[in-house]
Amino acid sequence: MKWKVWYGLFYASCVVVASYIVPIWSLLISLGLTYRQFRFLVLEAVALLVSYLITSRFDPAIFTYVMRAFTFINLFLSLSEFLDRVSLLGLLGEKGVPFVVTLSYIPLFYELASDVFFYRRARKLRFNVEELSRPIVVEMVKIAEDLNRAYEIKLYGKFSRRVEFKPSRWDFLPITAGVVSICLSLLIPIFPVK
């Protein structure tokens, strides 16, 4: 399931606008599209609960900014997972390579971290942050060097841009999610803090 860049940007802009109207709906919709990363959803729910408890003691209005921040993180994660990189290169050409590299880096890091956690649990090793982070950092540095080398090469040669506007069946999901987030924010204003 990949979204073309036009429809991914439409979804992101609708959710951002909705987050400034009523942030709870945009947070829920952006959270719904990161459903593949279940552990991240649980951690985010716990972080939201803790931040709500902390901000409600001091200034409850700060929690709206926390919800917007988590919405933006969810947007980046969903775009890095679902955005079609070929359509991004077709739109921006050679200038789109840094964006493609950036969007590819987060899912790769998530997969690498989940593999390290899995193998440590399989070997029944105790939890140690230093020992746990060492293989992740080493692998990420190697990947960053490879990405830097690939970026220096930079797609030289004939590159024909192909921009396609016709939506596929998967492109209707971000269109629908964007419209629903705007409509819910305008029609059902729910503010968790006053």
Secondary structure, DSSP 4 states (H G I P E B T S, - for coil): --B-HHHHHHHHHHHHHHHHH-HHHHHHHHHHTTTT-HHHHHHHHHHHHHHHHHHHHH-TTHHHHHHHHHHHHHHHHHHHHHB-HHHHHHHHGGGGHHHHHHHHHHHHHHHHHHHHHHHHHHTTPPP-HHHHHHHHHHHHHHHHHHHHHHHHHTT-S--------S--GGGHHHHHHHHHHHHHHHHS---S--
